[in-house]
């Protein structure tokens, strides 16, 4: 998916310090191992008679399970889950240090060699693992434990726990220091950036080691039985990673798609927060591509896109470069660790070079050209959405000028007169309550187990005096990059909280979800305004749930943590909207106080005819259950989908099958006559049976 892993290359300014560190670790590791062998046991003195065959089985399994390492999809940093760690630590317990070291070294060579890592990186990782294992062995020697003595009591298990922690902390610190030198990050940030995720994964793997060791002490064949869950988890994780990788890849060119490109750009932005380097997002639209499809057919057009993709990857092959196809005839490029905007322009010129050569397809010679827009971090934006939008603005400017390449400038970032006029009318309607047109609709959310109405989602509607109803998605796209978005959000909060107060007075207690943008969460007075409105209208905070899209939140999670913690302390919960279309991680789901995820309706709508959509929906529901998150399925339009969700034990759903969005008065009337879906369906079926033939 990418041309070069960033961990496999080092920028010239940092090479001396980085490779000095790598060489020192590679030199220290053999010395530590040698000293350890002179001062302590290399083999266990208390191996049970059946332990030998069991250990050989564990060694073979440790190697087999890593023949296909599990890589984090979309990441250029080669994050791996070392499933073999459980076997290695069990070998350390049952057979001793040397066999465990040999197996671990073989595994490291297989894993990182299979990923195409250079020799120096393979050597560093082998040395890093050797030092980590030496730390574990040192703990065992300090407490004079070997073989299966840890079974004797809690003290022995505590010693093994210390040995496992020694392995994890040693490995994490060594890699963190290398990461700090490679990416010019403060050492403390490098050590804490992925600590939570790695701690959970490694603790789980280390926890399985005593089970394997006990199995080895009792019966060699029990090792195979005890290893079955490990292989099952490994298989499931690999299938999940493969499925997610497919979701991030363009099926035609096998380059990242729009979602994959966004994830890669987000990863890079996170790494560059404390770097002096710039990053460029570049978009390229192939001119007159529709003419090729119309004249020669879509098959020829696809071959042309493949050829262009090959050329782009050939001409843009530097470290930290990404080539992606994000649309029918649109490509996107990521150039990281550049020194100036001029360097970004030079890199974009290589794209034009790739387009200059004619393309021959079925003895037809085609002249190809493209229009390119450039936006750089931090000059033109500090998150992916801003950079991507402004690169497209620059591309539109290049088309208008006919220059081929353009760098974003604020002067060129303007809307059409019609859109500007609509934005002005919207703002006046939002700020003047006497003006008509602004209204909130509410769509019920239904508990699928009991059929109860558990809440509503507040949906903004605007009827223009002359244009009539305006599509809500168009309005949000128009307002979200302007100050109008703040006014819109605050008006929605006021209207919704006031309506909840009126419903409470009428004896109707409902929780309402309000959509907000990440820009709202960045506002310093957002929490003050929300809590003030709740206090004025005497509405409990638990009746408000804020919804934000997954992609928007994950684009800059660090800046909103303080706001989200304050909201949580005040009793306001957070829902992650369109879940499954963004790039959230388990670490972020824990850090950001998310209490609910909403499955994107594209997956729910596809459940009737698409088995992959069913698998995605099932995975999200199981993930929510595991993380104690409430799950809501959006877009439930028919009975068949409703029944599928019930079968998957989805907690809640919303969609036209239950009820369309409606004004407050209509919702109150609907609540009076509402009957749970199972009763309504049963009555319909009874009516059909008893209907005269």
C-alpha positions in Angstrom: 0.0 0.0 0.0 2.9 2.3 0.5 6.3 2.7 -1.2 8.5 2.6 1.9 8.0 1.9 5.6 9.1 4.9 7.6 10.9 2.6 10.0 13.1 1.3 7.3 14.6 4.6 6.4 16.2 7.5 8.5 16.5 11.1 7.3 20.1 12.3 6.9 20.1 14.8 9.8 19.3 12.0 12.3 21.2 9.1 10.8 24.3 9.5 13.0 22.5 9.5 16.4 20.0 6.8 15.3 22.5 4.3 13.9 24.8 4.9 16.8 22.0 3.8 19.1 21.1 0.8 16.9 24.8 -0.4 16.8 25.1 0.1 20.6 22.1 -2.1 21.3 23.3 -4.8 18.8 26.7 -4.7 20.6 25.4 -4.7 24.2 22.9 -7.6 23.6 25.6 -10.4 23.0 27.6 -9.1 26.0 24.6 -9.2 28.3 23.7 -12.7 27.1 27.2 -14.0 27.6 27.5 -12.5 31.1 24.1 -14.0 32.0 25.2 -17.4 30.8 28.4 -17.2 33.0 26.6 -16.2 36.1 23.3 -18.1 35.8 21.7 -21.2 34.4 21.2 -21.4 30.7 19.1 -24.5 31.0 16.5 -25.4 33.6 17.5 -28.0 36.1 14.0 -29.2 36.8 12.5 -30.1 33.5 9.9 -32.9 33.8 10.5 -36.0 31.8 7.6 -35.1 29.5 8.9 -31.5 29.2 11.3 -32.1 26.4 8.8 -33.1 23.7 6.4 -30.4 24.9 9.1 -27.7 24.6 9.9 -28.8 21.1 6.2 -28.5 20.3 6.1 -25.0 21.7 9.2 -24.0 19.7 7.7 -25.3 16.5 4.3 -23.6 17.2 6.1 -20.3 18.1 7.7 -20.3 14.6 4.6 -21.4 12.8 2.3 -18.8 14.3 4.6 -16.0 13.1 5.0 -17.2 9.5 2.4 -14.6 8.7 2.8 -11.7 11.1 -0.2 -9.7 12.1 0.3 -6.1 10.9 -1.9 -3.1 11.8 -3.8 -2.3 8.6 -3.0 1.0 7.0 -0.1 1.8 9.2 3.3 2.7 7.8 5.0 2.0 11.1 4.8 -1.8 10.9 3.1 -2.4 14.2 3.1 -6.1 15.0 1.5 -8.4 17.5 4.1 -11.1 18.5 1.8 -14.0 19.2 4.8 -16.2 19.7 5.6 -14.4 23.0 3.4 -16.8 24.9 5.4 -19.8 23.7 8.8 -18.1 24.2 8.1 -17.2 27.9 6.7 -20.7 28.5 10.0 -22.2 27.1 11.9 -19.8 29.4 10.1 -21.3 32.3 10.2 -25.0 31.4 13.5 -25.3 29.6 15.6 -22.3 30.3 17.2 -19.2 28.8 19.2 -20.5 25.8 16.3 -22.4 24.1 14.0 -19.4 24.6 16.6 -17.1 23.2 17.1 -19.3 20.1 13.4 -19.5 19.4 12.9 -15.8 20.0 15.7 -14.9 17.6 14.5 -17.2 14.9 11.0 -15.7 15.2 12.4 -12.1 15.0 14.3 -12.9 11.9 11.2 -14.5 10.3 8.8 -11.7 11.2 10.9 -8.7 10.2 12.6 -10.4 7.3 9.2 -11.3 6.0 8.2 -7.7 6.2 11.1 -6.7 4.0 13.0 -4.9 6.8 16.6 -4.1 6.2 19.4 -6.1 7.9 20.1 -3.4 10.5 16.5 -3.4 11.6 16.3 -7.2 11.8 19.5 -7.1 13.9 18.2 -4.4 16.2 14.9 -6.2 16.9 16.7 -9.4 17.6 19.0 -7.6 20.0 16.1 -5.8 21.6 14.2 -9.0 22.2 17.4 -10.7 23.5 17.8 -7.9 26.1 14.2 -8.1 27.1 14.5 -11.9 27.6 17.7 -11.3 29.5 15.8 -9.0 31.9 13.2 -11.8 32.5 15.9 -14.4 33.1 17.6 -12.0 35.5 14.4 -11.7 37.6 14.0 -15.5 37.6 17.6 -15.9 38.8 17.2 -13.3 41.5 14.4 -15.4 43.0 16.1 -18.7 42.1 13.1 -20.1 40.2 13.3 -22.5 37.3 11.3 -25.2 35.7 7.7 -25.3 37.0 8.4 -24.1 40.6 6.1 -21.1 39.9 3.2 -23.6 40.3 3.9 -23.9 44.0 2.1 -20.8 45.1 1.3 -17.2 44.7 4.8 -16.1 45.3 6.0 -18.0 42.3 3.4 -16.6 40.1 4.3 -13.1 41.3 7.9 -13.8 40.3 6.8 -14.8 36.9 4.7 -11.6 36.7 7.7 -9.6 37.5 9.7 -11.4 34.8 7.0 -10.7 32.2 6.8 -7.1 33.2 10.6 -6.9 32.9 10.4 -8.2 29.3 7.7 -5.8 28.4 9.3 -2.6 29.9 12.7 -3.4 28.5 11.4 -4.0 25.0 9.1 -1.0 25.2 11.8 1.4 26.4 14.4 0.2 23.8 11.9 0.6 20.9 10.6 3.9 22.4 14.1 5.4 22.4 14.7 4.2 18.8 11.3 5.8 17.8 12.3 9.1 19.5 15.6 9.2 17.6 14.0 8.2 14.3 11.0 10.6 14.4 12.6 13.5 16.4 10.1 13.1 19.2 10.5 13.8 22.9 11.4 10.5 24.6 8.5 10.7 26.9 6.0 11.0 24.0 7.6 8.1 22.2 7.2 5.9 25.3 3.6 6.9 26.1 2.1 7.1 22.6 1.3 3.4 22.2 1.9 2.3 25.8 -1.8 1.4 26.5 -2.3 -0.7 23.4 1.0 -2.6 23.7 0.5 -3.2 27.5 -2.9 -4.8 27.0 -1.7 -7.0 24.1 1.6 -8.1 25.8 0.0 -8.7 29.2 -2.6 -11.0 27.5 0.1 -12.9 25.7 2.3 -13.1 28.8 -0.7 -14.4 30.8 -0.9 -17.4 28.6 2.7 -18.5 29.2 2.1 -20.1 32.6 -0.8 -22.2 31.1 1.5 -23.5 28.4 4.2 -24.2 31.0 1.8 -26.2 33.2 0.7 -28.1 30.2 4.3 -29.0 29.4 4.9 -30.2 32.9 1.8 -32.5 32.9 1.6 -33.9 29.4 3.2 -32.9 26.1 0.0 -33.2 24.2 -1.7 -30.7 26.5 0.6 -28.1 25.0 -1.2 -28.6 21.7 -4.6 -28.3 23.4 -3.5 -25.2 25.4 -2.3 -23.6 22.2 -5.6 -24.0 20.4 -7.0 -20.7 21.8 -3.8 -18.9 20.8 -4.1 -20.1 17.3 -7.8 -19.3 17.2 -7.2 -15.7 18.4 -4.3 -15.4 15.9 -6.5 -16.6 13.1 -9.3 -14.3 14.0 -7.0 -11.3 14.4 -5.4 -12.1 11.0 -8.8 -12.4 9.3 -9.9 -9.1 10.9 -6.7 -7.4 9.8 -7.0 -8.7 6.2 -10.7 -7.6 6.1 -9.8 -4.1 7.4 -6.8 -4.0 4.9 -9.2 -4.7 2.1 -11.5 -1.9 3.3 -8.5 0.5 3.1 -7.4 -0.6 -0.4 -8.5 0.4 -3.8 -9.6 -2.8 -5.6 -8.3 -1.7 -9.0 -4.9 -0.3 -8.4 -4.2 -2.0 -5.0 -3.1 1.4 -3.6 -4.8 3.0 -0.5 -8.4 4.2 -1.1 -9.8 7.4 0.4 -10.3 5.9 3.8 -6.8 4.3 3.8 -5.2 7.5 2.6 -7.0 9.4 5.4 -5.7 6.9 8.0 -2.1 7.0 6.7 -2.2 10.8 6.7 -3.6 10.8 10.3 -0.8 8.5 11.4 1.8 10.8 9.8 0.3 13.9 11.3 0.4 12.3 14.8 4.1 11.6 14.3 4.9 15.1 13.1 3.3 17.0 16.0 6.8 17.7 17.5 8.8 17.6 14.3 10.4 20.5 12.4 9.4 18.9 9.1 6.4 19.7 6.9 4.0 17.3 5.3 2.2 17.8 2.0 -1.2 16.5 0.9 -1.4 16.6 -2.9 -4.4 15.7 -5.0 -4.4 15.1 -8.8 -7.4 14.9 -11.1 -6.8 13.2 -14.5 -8.1 15.6 -17.2 -10.7 14.3 -19.6 -10.7 10.8 -18.2 -14.4 10.5 -19.0 -13.6 10.8 -22.7 -11.4 7.7 -22.5 -14.2 5.7 -20.9 -16.8 6.9 -23.4 -14.6 6.4 -26.4 -12.8 3.1 -25.5 -14.8 1.6 -22.8 -14.4 1.3 -19.0 -12.1 -1.7 -19.4 -9.6 0.4 -21.2 -10.1 3.2 -18.7 -9.3 0.8 -15.9 -6.1 -0.3 -17.6 -5.1 3.4 -18.0 -5.6 4.0 -14.3 -3.4 1.0 -13.5 -0.7 2.2 -15.7 -0.8 5.7 -14.2 -0.8 4.2 -10.7 2.4 2.2 -11.6 4.0 5.4 -13.0 3.1 7.4 -9.9 4.6 4.8 -7.6 7.8 4.7 -9.8 8.3 8.5 -9.8 7.1 9.1 -6.2 9.1 6.4 -4.4 10.9 8.4 -1.7 10.7 7.6 2.0 7.5 8.6 3.6 5.6 8.9 0.3 2.1 7.5 -0.3 0.3 7.1 -3.6 -3.5 6.5 -3.3 -6.5 6.4 -5.6 -9.3 8.2 -3.8 -11.9 8.5 -6.6 -12.7 7.5 -10.1 -10.0 9.6 -11.8 -8.5 11.2 -8.7 -5.3 10.3 -7.0 -3.8 11.6 -3.8 -0.2 11.8 -2.6 1.4 12.2 0.8 4.9 13.6 1.0 6.2 13.6 4.6 9.3 15.0 6.2 9.9 17.8 3.6 11.6 21.0 4.5 9.6 23.6 2.7 6.5 24.3 0.6 8.9 24.5 -2.4 9.9 20.9 -1.8 6.3 20.0 -1.9 6.0 21.8 -5.3 9.1 19.9 -6.5 7.6 16.6 -5.4 4.4 17.4 -7.2 6.3 18.2 -10.3 7.4 14.5 -10.4 3.7 13.7 -10.8 3.5 15.8 -13.9 6.7 14.0 -15.1 4.9 10.7 -14.8 2.0 12.1 -16.9 4.1 13.5 -19.7 4.8 10.1 -21.4 2.0 8.9 -23.7 -0.1 5.9 -22.7 -0.5 3.1 -25.3 -3.6 1.0 -24.9 -4.7 -1.5 -27.6 -2.5 0.3 -30.2 -4.2 3.6 -29.3 -1.9 6.4 -28.1 -3.4 8.6 -25.4 -2.1 11.9 -24.2 -2.6 12.3 -20.5 -2.6 15.4 -18.3 -3.6 16.2 -14.8 -4.4 19.1 -12.5 -2.6 19.1 -9.1 -3.4 20.9 -5.9 -1.0 21.2 -2.9 -1.6 21.9 0.8 1.1 21.7 3.5 1.2 21.0 7.2 1.5 23.2 9.2 1.3 26.1 6.7 -2.2 25.4 5.4 -3.8 23.4 8.2 -3.1 21.2 11.2 -5.5 18.3 10.6 -6.3 16.0 7.6 -9.7 17.4 6.8 -8.4 21.0 6.4 -5.4 19.9 4.4 -7.4 17.7 2.1 -10.1 20.3 1.5 -7.5 23.0 0.8 -5.6 20.8 -1.6 -8.8 20.4 -3.5 -9.3 24.2 -3.4 -5.8 24.6 -4.8 -6.6 22.0 -7.5 -9.7 23.9 -8.5 -7.6 27.1 -8.7 -5.1 25.3 -10.9 -7.9 24.2 -13.2 -9.3 27.7 -13.4 -5.9 29.2 -14.2 -4.8 26.3 -16.4 -1.5 26.2 -14.6 -1.4 22.5 -13.9 -0.1 22.9 -10.4 -1.2 25.2 -7.6 -0.3 25.6 -3.9 -3.2 26.6 -1.6 -3.6 30.3 -0.9 -6.3 31.8 1.4 -7.3 34.2 -1.4 -8.5 31.3 -3.6 -10.6 29.7 -0.9 -14.0 31.1 -1.5 -17.4 29.8 -2.1 -19.7 30.4 -5.0 -22.0 33.5 -4.7 -25.0 31.2 -4.4 -23.5 29.3 -1.5 -22.2 32.4 0.2 -25.7 33.9 -0.1 -27.2 30.7 1.4 -24.7 30.8 4.2 -25.6 34.3 5.0 -29.4 33.5 5.0 -28.8 30.6 7.3 -26.8 32.7 9.8 -29.6 35.3 9.9 -32.2 32.6 10.5 -30.1 31.1 13.3 -29.4 34.3 15.1 -33.0 35.7 14.8 -35.6 33.5 16.5 -38.4 35.4 14.9 -37.4 34.4 11.4 -39.1 31.2 10.2 -37.3 28.2 8.6 -35.3 26.7 11.5 -36.7 23.6 13.0 -35.6 20.4 14.8 -36.9 17.0 13.9 -36.5 14.0 16.2 -36.1 10.4 15.2 -36.7 7.7 17.9 -34.1 5.2 18.9 -35.6 1.8 19.9 -34.4 -0.9 22.3 -34.4 -4.0 20.1 -34.8 -6.4 23.1 -37.9 -4.8 24.7 -39.2 -2.5 22.0 -39.0 0.6 24.2 -38.1 4.0 23.0 -34.8 4.8 24.7 -34.1 8.1 23.1 -34.2 10.4 20.1 -31.7 12.0 17.8 -32.2 15.7 17.1 -31.9 16.5 13.4 -31.5 20.0 12.1 -33.8 21.2 9.3 -33.8 24.5 7.4 -36.4 25.7 4.9 -35.1 28.6 2.8 -37.6 31.4 2.1 -37.2 31.0 -1.7 -35.3 27.7 -2.3 -37.5 25.6 0.0 -36.0 22.7 2.1 -32.2 22.5 2.0 -30.5 19.1 2.2 -29.1 18.9 5.7 -25.8 17.3 4.5 -25.3 20.2 2.1 -25.9 22.7 4.9 -23.4 21.0 7.3 -20.8 20.9 4.5 -21.4 24.6 3.9 -21.3 25.6 7.5 -18.7 23.4 9.1 -15.7 25.3 7.8 -17.1 28.7 8.9 -18.2 30.5 12.0 -21.8 29.6 11.2 -21.2 26.1 12.5 -20.8 27.4 16.0 -24.0 29.4 15.8 -25.8 26.4 14.3 -24.7 24.1 17.1 -25.6 26.5 19.9 -29.0 27.0 18.3 -29.6 23.3 18.2 -28.5 22.9 21.8 -30.9 25.6 22.9 -33.9 24.3 20.9 -33.2 20.6 22.0 -32.7 21.3 25.7 -35.8 23.5 25.8 -37.8 20.8 24.1 -36.6 18.2 26.6 -37.8 20.5 29.4 -41.2 20.8 27.8 -41.4 17.0 27.5 -40.4 16.5 31.1 -43.2 18.9 32.2 -45.6 16.7 30.2 -44.3 13.5 31.9 -42.2 12.4 28.9 -38.6 11.6 29.8 -36.4 11.1 26.7 -32.7 11.2 26.1 -31.7 13.3 23.1 -28.6 12.9 20.9 -27.2 16.1 19.4 -24.7 16.2 16.6 -21.6 18.4 17.1 -18.4 18.9 15.2 -14.9 18.6 16.4 -14.6 22.4 16.0 -17.3 22.8 18.6 -15.3 20.6 21.1 -12.3 22.9 20.5 -14.3 25.9 21.6 -13.3 27.0 25.1 -16.9 28.0 26.1 -18.7 25.0 24.6 -19.1 23.2 28.0 -20.0 26.4 29.8 -22.8 27.1 27.3 -24.2 23.5 27.4 -24.2 23.3 31.2 -25.8 26.7 31.4 -28.6 25.8 29.1 -29.2 22.5 31.1 -29.4 24.5 34.3 -31.7 27.2 32.9 -34.2 24.7 31.5 -33.7 22.3 34.5 -32.8 19.3 32.4 -30.6 16.5 33.8 -27.3 16.2 32.0 -27.8 12.5 31.5 -30.6 13.3 29.0 -28.1 14.8 26.6 -25.7 12.7 24.4 -23.3 14.4 22.0 -22.6 12.7 18.6 -19.5 13.3 16.6 -18.3 11.4 13.6 -15.6 8.8 14.0 -13.3 10.3 11.4 -13.5 13.9 12.7 -12.8 12.8 16.3 -9.9 10.6 15.4 -8.3 13.3 13.2 -7.3 15.2 16.3 -8.2 13.3 19.5 -5.6 15.0 21.8 -7.1 18.5 21.5 -10.6 17.4 22.7 -9.6 15.1 25.6 -10.0 17.9 28.2 -13.4 18.9 26.9 -14.6 15.4 26.9 -13.4 14.7 30.4 -15.3 17.8 31.6 -18.5 16.7 29.8 -18.2 13.3 31.4 -17.8 14.8 34.9 -20.9 16.8 34.2 -22.9 13.7 33.2 -23.0 14.3 29.4 -22.1 11.2 27.4 -20.4 10.9 24.0 -21.6 8.9 21.0 -19.3 8.0 18.0 -21.3 8.4 14.8 -20.8 6.6 11.5 -18.7 4.0 13.3 -16.8 1.7 11.0 -16.0 4.3 8.4 -13.2 6.1 10.2 -10.0 4.9 11.9 -10.5 4.8 15.6 -8.3 2.7 17.8 -9.0 0.8 21.0 -6.7 3.2 22.8 -8.8 6.2 21.7 -12.1 4.6 22.5 -10.8 4.2 26.1 -9.2 7.7 26.4 -12.1 9.7 24.9 -14.9 8.6 27.3 -17.0 7.2 24.5 -20.2 5.5 25.8 -21.9 4.7 22.6 -21.1 3.8 19.0 -23.5 4.1 16.1 -23.0 1.7 13.2 -22.9 3.6 9.9 -26.1 3.1 7.9 -24.1 2.1 4.8 -23.3 -1.2 6.6 -26.8 -1.7 8.0 -28.5 -1.0 4.6 -26.2 -3.6 3.0 -27.0 -6.4 5.4 -29.7 -8.0 3.3 -27.6 -8.6 0.3 -23.9 -8.3 1.5 -22.3 -10.9 3.8 -19.4 -8.6 4.4 -21.7 -5.9 5.7 -23.2 -8.5 8.1 -19.7 -9.5 9.3 -18.8 -5.8 9.9 -22.0 -5.1 11.8 -21.5 -8.3 13.9 -17.9 -7.3 14.7 -19.0 -3.8 15.8 -21.7 -5.2 18.1 -19.3 -7.7 19.6 -16.7 -4.9 20.0 -19.3 -2.7 21.8 -20.2 -5.6 24.1 -16.6 -6.3 24.9 -15.8 -2.6 25.7 -19.1 -2.0 27.5 -20.3 0.5 24.8 -23.9 0.9 23.9 -24.4 0.2 20.1 -27.0 1.8 17.9 -27.6 0.6 14.3 -28.6 3.5 11.9 -30.6 3.1 8.7 -33.0 0.2 9.7 -35.4 0.5 6.8 -37.3 -2.8 6.7 -38.4 -5.8 8.7 -35.7 -8.1 7.4 -32.9 -5.8 8.6 -34.6 -5.4 11.9 -34.8 -9.2 12.4 -31.1 -9.6 11.4 -30.1 -7.0 14.1 -32.2 -8.8 16.7 -30.5 -12.1 15.8 -27.1 -10.3 16.2 -28.2 -9.0 19.6 -27.8 -5.4 18.7 -29.0 -3.3 21.6 -30.7 -0.4 19.8 -31.6 0.8 16.3 -33.1 3.8 14.5 -34.5 4.1 11.0 -37.6 4.5 8.9 -38.8 1.0 9.9 -39.5 2.3 13.4 -40.3 6.0 12.6 -39.2 8.8 10.3 -37.8 12.0 11.8 -40.7 14.2 12.9 -41.4 17.6 14.6 -41.8 17.6 18.4 -45.6 17.7 18.3 -45.8 14.8 15.9 -43.3 12.8 18.0 -45.5 13.3 21.1 -48.5 12.0 19.2 -46.5 9.1 17.8 -45.4 8.1 21.3 -49.1 7.9 22.4 -50.0 5.4 19.6 -46.5 3.7 19.4 -46.5 -0.1 19.5 -43.3 -2.2 19.7 -42.3 -3.6 16.3 -42.8 -7.2 17.3 -46.4 -6.5 18.2 -47.0 -4.5 15.1 -45.5 -7.3 12.9 -47.5 -10.0 14.7 -50.7 -8.0 14.2 -50.0 -7.6 10.5 -49.3 -11.3 10.2 -52.5 -12.2 12.1 -54.4 -9.8 9.9 -53.1 -11.5 6.7 -54.0 -15.0 8.1 -57.5 -14.0 9.1 -58.2 -12.0 5.9 -61.0 -13.6 3.8 -59.7 -15.4 0.7 
